[in-house]
């Protein structure tokens, strides 16, 4: 796992960090629900989505650049791995948003 994180670019690492923020906020809201924390969860969710999309697009651009500078024939396996790795930020963002909003739902039951 450490090798994967050290090989990722700064854009992917930043998008992964931003994707985790709504999860943390959801847990905080579940523990101590307030209107202000709920209001903060909405823009943080958008930031997570945009960070995941940015990581996806950045990874796709890197794969396309690698394809452009590679000599034919292209090894399909390497292209597939590059495309799969570019999906990681989006997968993490969706996973963190899912758990974060489930924590918000738990907090809403505790608040009411």
C-alpha positions as CSV (number, residue, x, y, z in Angstrom):
1,X,0.0,0.0,0.0
2,X,2.8,2.4,0.8
3,X,4.4,1.8,-2.6
4,X,1.1,2.8,-4.3
5,X,0.8,6.0,-2.4
6,X,4.4,7.0,-3.0
7,X,3.9,6.5,-6.8
8,X,0.8,8.6,-7.0
9,X,1.1,12.2,-8.1
10,X,0.3,15.2,-5.9
11,X,-3.1,15.7,-7.5
12,X,-4.2,12.2,-6.7
13,X,-2.9,12.5,-3.1
14,X,-4.6,15.8,-2.6
15,X,-7.9,14.5,-4.0
16,X,-7.7,11.5,-1.6
17,X,-7.1,13.8,1.4
18,X,-10.0,16.0,0.4
19,X,-12.3,13.0,-0.2
20,X,-11.8,11.9,3.5
21,X,-12.9,15.3,5.0
22,X,-16.7,14.7,4.6
23,X,-16.2,11.3,6.3
24,X,-14.6,12.9,9.3
25,X,-17.3,15.6,9.4
26,X,-20.0,13.0,9.2
27,X,-18.5,11.2,12.2
28,X,-18.2,14.5,14.1
29,X,-21.9,15.2,13.3
30,X,-23.0,11.7,14.4
31,X,-21.2,12.3,17.8
32,X,-22.5,15.9,18.4
33,X,-25.1,16.9,15.9
34,X,-25.6,20.7,15.3
35,X,-27.1,22.7,12.5
36,X,-23.8,24.3,11.8
37,X,-22.0,21.0,11.3
38,X,-24.9,19.8,9.0
39,X,-24.6,23.0,7.0
40,X,-20.8,22.5,6.6
41,X,-21.3,18.9,5.5
42,X,-23.0,20.0,2.2
43,X,-20.1,22.1,0.8
44,X,-17.6,19.6,2.0
45,X,-19.5,16.9,0.1
46,X,-19.3,19.0,-3.1
47,X,-15.6,19.5,-2.5
48,X,-15.1,15.8,-2.2
49,X,-17.0,15.1,-5.4
50,X,-15.0,17.7,-7.3
51,X,-11.7,16.4,-5.8
52,X,-12.6,12.9,-6.9
53,X,-13.5,14.1,-10.4
54,X,-10.3,16.1,-10.5
55,X,-8.2,13.0,-9.5
56,X,-10.0,10.9,-12.2
57,X,-9.4,13.5,-14.9
58,X,-5.8,14.0,-13.8
59,X,-5.1,10.2,-13.9
60,X,-6.8,10.0,-17.3
61,X,-4.7,12.8,-18.7
62,X,-1.5,11.0,-17.4
63,X,-2.6,7.8,-19.2
64,X,-3.3,9.7,-22.4
65,X,0.1,11.4,-22.2
66,X,1.8,8.1,-21.6
67,X,0.0,6.6,-24.7
68,X,1.1,9.6,-26.8
69,X,4.8,9.3,-25.9
70,X,5.0,5.5,-26.0
71,X,6.3,3.6,-29.0
72,X,3.8,1.2,-30.7
73,X,2.6,-1.4,-30.0
74,X,1.0,-0.3,-26.8
75,X,0.9,-2.8,-24.0
76,X,-2.8,-3.0,-23.2
77,X,-2.1,-4.3,-19.7
78,X,-0.3,-1.1,-18.7
79,X,-3.0,1.1,-20.2
80,X,-5.6,-0.9,-18.3
81,X,-3.7,-0.5,-15.0
82,X,-3.2,3.2,-15.6
83,X,-6.9,3.7,-16.2
84,X,-7.8,1.6,-13.2
85,X,-5.5,3.6,-11.0
86,X,-7.1,6.8,-12.2
87,X,-10.5,5.6,-10.9
88,X,-9.1,5.3,-7.3
89,X,-9.8,8.9,-6.2
90,X,-13.4,8.7,-7.4
91,X,-13.9,5.4,-5.7
92,X,-12.5,6.7,-2.4
93,X,-14.6,9.9,-2.7
94,X,-17.8,8.0,-3.2
95,X,-17.0,5.6,-0.4
96,X,-16.2,8.3,2.0
97,X,-19.3,10.3,1.0
98,X,-21.5,7.2,1.5
99,X,-20.2,6.5,5.0
100,X,-20.1,10.2,5.9
101,X,-23.8,10.7,5.0
102,X,-24.8,7.5,6.8
103,X,-23.2,9.1,9.9
104,X,-25.2,12.2,9.2
105,X,-28.3,10.1,9.1
106,X,-27.4,8.6,12.4
107,X,-26.8,12.0,13.8
108,X,-30.2,13.2,12.6
109,X,-31.9,10.3,14.5
110,X,-30.0,11.4,17.6
111,X,-30.8,15.0,17.2
112,X,-34.6,14.5,16.9
